[in-house]
Amino acid sequence: MTLYLVESPLNETVRDRAELERKLELAAQGGASLIEVQVAGDFSKAFFIFESEGQEQVAGSLGAADLPAALIKEVRLVGKELDEVKRRSGTVNYLVEWNFPEGLTMEQYLERKRQNSVHYAEVPEVSFARTYVCEDMTKCLCFYQAPDEAAVLRARQAVQTPVDSITSILQRE
């Protein structure tokens, strides 16, 4: 089974928590296994992680929920075991997107992450949760629990890693 990242511009298809929960139930019935979803606090976009045998199943799950997809890519989970994510352990409230520079390899990224991750200790109010790295090495999504956006930026500076965008995540029950 493979993990897939789906970026969905919600485009007014989801306006509140009740509608979100209804769509998630429908997506879960569409063939792919929904591992997690993180939704922008303003409901402008959502980031889904599915586990599936192929992109077609992922598209089927999105279709079952009538959710648009701007991006569907294979990803690798870094920083946490998949079973932990499936148990919904640890909440996050910020998502950082980083579009990789051309030519960066997975091995180079993982080595850089290994060397720099110790510097998260310099910003103790921020907890790094996990990262999903696109297998085609175009981008990654990093998840954090932090008091505010400024703290996330300090953590990213400490580990010497760029930020292309930060999204405040809707807190779900």
C-alpha positions as CSV (number, residue, x, y, z in Angstrom):
1,M,0.0,0.0,0.0
2,T,1.1,3.5,-0.8
3,L,0.5,6.9,0.9
4,Y,-1.0,9.7,-1.2
5,L,-1.2,13.4,-0.4
6,V,-4.2,15.2,-1.8
7,E,-4.5,18.9,-1.7
8,S,-8.0,20.1,-2.1
9,P,-9.1,23.6,-2.6
10,L,-12.5,23.4,-0.9
11,N,-13.9,26.2,-2.9
12,E,-17.0,26.6,-0.7
13,T,-17.8,22.9,-0.9
14,V,-17.2,22.7,2.9
15,R,-18.3,25.7,5.0
16,D,-18.5,24.2,8.5
17,R,-17.6,21.3,10.7
18,A,-20.8,19.3,10.1
19,E,-20.3,19.5,6.3
20,L,-16.7,18.5,6.8
21,E,-17.6,15.4,8.8
22,R,-20.2,14.4,6.3
23,K,-17.7,14.6,3.4
24,L,-15.1,12.7,5.4
25,E,-17.6,9.8,6.0
26,L,-18.3,9.7,2.2
27,A,-14.6,9.8,1.3
28,A,-13.9,7.0,3.8
29,Q,-16.3,4.8,1.8
30,G,-14.7,5.5,-1.6
31,G,-12.1,2.7,-1.7
32,A,-9.0,4.3,-0.3
33,S,-8.2,4.4,3.4
34,L,-8.3,7.9,4.8
35,I,-5.3,8.2,7.2
36,E,-5.7,11.8,8.2
37,V,-7.1,15.1,7.0
38,Q,-6.0,18.6,8.0
39,V,-8.3,21.5,7.1
40,A,-7.4,25.2,7.1
41,G,-9.1,27.1,9.8
42,D,-10.9,29.2,7.3
43,F,-12.1,26.1,5.3
44,S,-10.3,27.3,2.2
45,K,-8.3,24.1,1.7
46,A,-7.7,20.6,3.0
47,F,-4.8,18.2,3.0
48,F,-5.7,14.5,2.9
49,I,-3.4,11.5,3.4
50,F,-4.8,8.3,2.0
51,E,-3.4,4.8,2.0
52,S,-4.3,3.0,-1.2
53,E,-3.1,0.6,-3.9
54,G,-3.3,3.3,-6.5
55,Q,-4.3,6.8,-7.5
56,E,-7.5,5.6,-9.0
57,Q,-8.8,4.5,-5.6
58,V,-7.9,7.9,-4.1
59,A,-9.7,9.7,-6.9
60,G,-12.7,7.4,-6.2
61,S,-12.7,8.4,-2.6
62,L,-12.6,12.1,-3.5
63,G,-15.4,11.6,-6.1
64,A,-17.6,9.8,-3.5
65,A,-17.3,12.9,-1.3
66,D,-17.5,15.4,-4.2
67,L,-14.2,16.9,-3.2
68,P,-11.9,18.6,-5.7
69,A,-8.2,17.8,-6.0
70,A,-5.5,20.3,-7.0
71,L,-2.8,17.7,-6.4
72,I,-2.5,14.0,-5.8
73,K,1.0,12.6,-5.2
74,E,2.7,9.7,-3.6
75,V,4.3,10.6,-0.3
76,R,6.6,9.2,2.4
77,L,5.9,9.7,6.1
78,V,8.9,11.0,8.1
79,G,9.2,11.6,11.8
80,K,6.5,9.2,13.0
81,E,5.2,5.7,12.5
82,L,2.1,5.3,10.4
83,D,0.4,3.3,13.2
84,E,0.8,6.3,15.5
85,V,-0.8,8.6,12.9
86,K,-3.6,6.2,12.4
87,R,-4.3,6.2,16.2
88,R,-4.6,10.0,15.9
89,S,-1.9,10.5,18.4
90,G,-0.8,14.1,18.9
91,T,-2.7,17.1,17.6
92,V,-1.3,19.7,15.3
93,N,-2.3,23.2,14.6
94,Y,0.1,24.4,11.9
95,L,1.1,23.0,8.6
96,V,4.2,24.2,6.8
97,E,4.7,23.7,3.0
98,W,8.1,23.7,1.6
99,N,8.7,23.4,-2.2
100,F,12.0,21.7,-2.6
101,P,14.8,23.2,-4.7
102,E,15.4,21.3,-8.0
103,G,17.9,18.6,-7.7
104,L,17.4,17.7,-4.0
105,T,17.4,14.0,-3.5
106,M,15.5,12.0,-0.9
107,E,18.8,10.9,0.6
108,Q,20.1,14.5,0.9
109,Y,16.8,15.6,2.4
110,L,16.8,12.8,5.0
111,E,20.4,13.5,6.0
112,R,19.8,17.2,6.3
113,K,16.7,16.5,8.4
114,R,18.7,14.1,10.6
115,Q,21.5,16.7,11.2
116,N,19.2,19.7,11.8
117,S,16.4,18.2,13.8
118,V,18.4,18.4,17.0
119,H,17.9,22.2,16.8
120,Y,14.2,22.0,17.4
121,A,15.3,21.9,21.1
122,E,16.1,25.6,20.7
123,V,12.4,26.4,20.4
124,P,10.8,24.2,23.1
125,E,7.4,25.7,22.8
126,V,7.1,24.1,19.3
127,S,6.6,20.3,18.9
128,F,7.4,18.8,15.5
129,A,4.9,16.1,14.7
130,R,5.6,14.6,11.3
131,T,6.4,15.3,7.7
132,Y,5.1,14.0,4.4
133,V,7.6,14.1,1.6
134,C,6.5,13.8,-2.0
135,E,8.3,10.9,-3.6
136,D,9.0,13.1,-6.7
137,M,10.9,15.5,-4.4
138,T,8.8,18.5,-5.3
139,K,7.6,19.4,-1.8
140,C,6.9,18.4,1.8
141,L,4.3,19.2,4.4
142,C,5.5,19.5,8.0
143,F,3.1,19.4,10.9
144,Y,3.6,21.2,14.2
145,Q,1.9,22.0,17.5
146,A,2.8,25.6,18.4
147,P,1.4,28.6,20.3
148,D,1.5,30.8,17.2
149,E,2.8,31.2,13.7
150,A,5.8,33.2,14.9
151,A,7.0,30.2,17.0
152,V,6.7,27.9,14.0
153,L,8.9,30.4,12.0
154,R,11.4,30.4,14.8
155,A,11.5,26.6,14.8
156,R,12.0,26.5,11.0
157,Q,14.9,29.0,11.3
158,A,16.5,26.9,14.1
159,V,16.5,23.9,11.7
160,Q,17.6,26.0,8.8
161,T,14.6,25.1,6.6
162,P,12.6,27.4,4.4
163,V,8.9,28.0,4.5
164,D,6.8,28.6,1.4
165,S,3.5,28.8,3.3
166,I,2.0,28.3,6.7
167,T,-1.6,27.2,7.3
168,S,-3.4,27.4,10.6
169,I,-5.2,24.1,11.0
170,L,-8.8,23.7,12.2
171,Q,-9.0,21.9,15.5
172,R,-11.4,18.9,15.3
173,E,-12.8,17.0,18.2
